[in-house]
């Protein structure tokens, strides 16, 4: 090997127990009680899929209550990521069990006001955040909330289905 190059190191591990005993492995079921009862307020459902948080209530662009992602108007935060963190924090509280993937939005959508043509369009930026090591959050500041799969999400937003399909990989 030429000087200055490092050979790749491959490590393989095996684990052996002491003594003679047999571990009977029984996988946990993939269908939870929340799946059986269709409890969309539980994070303990659709265990083999990603879940997305939707909240019900008034949005920034409309005074009437609708289903939407957690959102906040960008005001004085130092960047859009901080605004996204603030938006999520206002609904779930402590962010210690969440992880924001990257500093840039994963997508954006321009929404035209349908009620009043004098109101300028609204830009909605989407950030990806993941729940880590938590089974439940105390969701607040909304009328209701659901944790939905991608397929269920598209049922809530059929007019944005094409955009959401492109933005959300799985």
QUIVEN-V502309 format. One record per backbone hydrogen bond with DSSP energy under -0.5 kcal/mol. NH is the residue of the N-H (numbers start at 1). CO is the residue of the C=O. E is the energy in kcal/mol with one decimal. If there is no record, write none. Layout:
nh=NH co=CO e=E
nh=NH co=CO e=E
This chain:
nh=5 co=2 e=-1.7
nh=10 co=8 e=-0.5
nh=11 co=9 e=-0.5
nh=21 co=19 e=-0.8
nh=24 co=22 e=-0.7
nh=25 co=23 e=-0.9
nh=26 co=24 e=-0.5
nh=32 co=30 e=-0.7
nh=34 co=44 e=-0.6
nh=36 co=32 e=-2.0
nh=37 co=33 e=-1.9
nh=38 co=35 e=-0.8
nh=39 co=34 e=-2.7
nh=40 co=38 e=-1.3
nh=42 co=39 e=-1.4
nh=43 co=135 e=-0.7
nh=45 co=43 e=-1.1
nh=47 co=30 e=-0.7
nh=49 co=46 e=-2.3
nh=52 co=148 e=-2.8
nh=54 co=146 e=-2.6
nh=55 co=68 e=-3.3
nh=56 co=144 e=-2.9
nh=57 co=66 e=-2.1
nh=59 co=62 e=-1.1
nh=59 co=64 e=-0.5
nh=66 co=57 e=-2.4
nh=68 co=55 e=-2.5
nh=83 co=79 e=-1.6
nh=84 co=80 e=-2.5
nh=85 co=81 e=-2.5
nh=86 co=82 e=-2.3
nh=87 co=83 e=-2.3
nh=88 co=84 e=-2.4
nh=89 co=85 e=-2.7
nh=90 co=86 e=-1.9
nh=91 co=87 e=-0.7
nh=91 co=88 e=-1.1
nh=92 co=88 e=-2.7
nh=93 co=89 e=-2.1
nh=98 co=95 e=-1.9
nh=99 co=130 e=-2.2
nh=101 co=128 e=-2.5
nh=102 co=100 e=-1.0
nh=106 co=126 e=-3.1
nh=107 co=126 e=-1.0
nh=109 co=124 e=-2.4
nh=111 co=109 e=-0.6
nh=111 co=122 e=-3.8
nh=112 co=110 e=-0.5
nh=117 co=115 e=-0.5
nh=119 co=116 e=-1.4
nh=122 co=111 e=-3.1
nh=124 co=109 e=-3.3
nh=124 co=122 e=-0.5
nh=125 co=123 e=-0.5
nh=126 co=107 e=-3.0
nh=129 co=127 e=-0.5
nh=130 co=99 e=-2.8
nh=132 co=97 e=-3.3
nh=139 co=137 e=-1.3
nh=140 co=91 e=-2.2
nh=143 co=56 e=-3.0
nh=144 co=56 e=-0.9
nh=146 co=54 e=-2.3
nh=147 co=40 e=-3.7
nh=148 co=52 e=-2.6
nh=148 co=146 e=-0.6
nh=153 co=149 e=-2.6
nh=154 co=150 e=-2.0
nh=155 co=151 e=-0.9
nh=156 co=152 e=-1.1
nh=156 co=153 e=-0.7
nh=157 co=153 e=-1.4
nh=160 co=157 e=-1.2
nh=161 co=158 e=-1.1
nh=164 co=160 e=-2.8
nh=165 co=161 e=-2.6
nh=166 co=162 e=-1.6
nh=167 co=163 e=-2.3
nh=168 co=164 e=-2.9
nh=169 co=167 e=-0.7
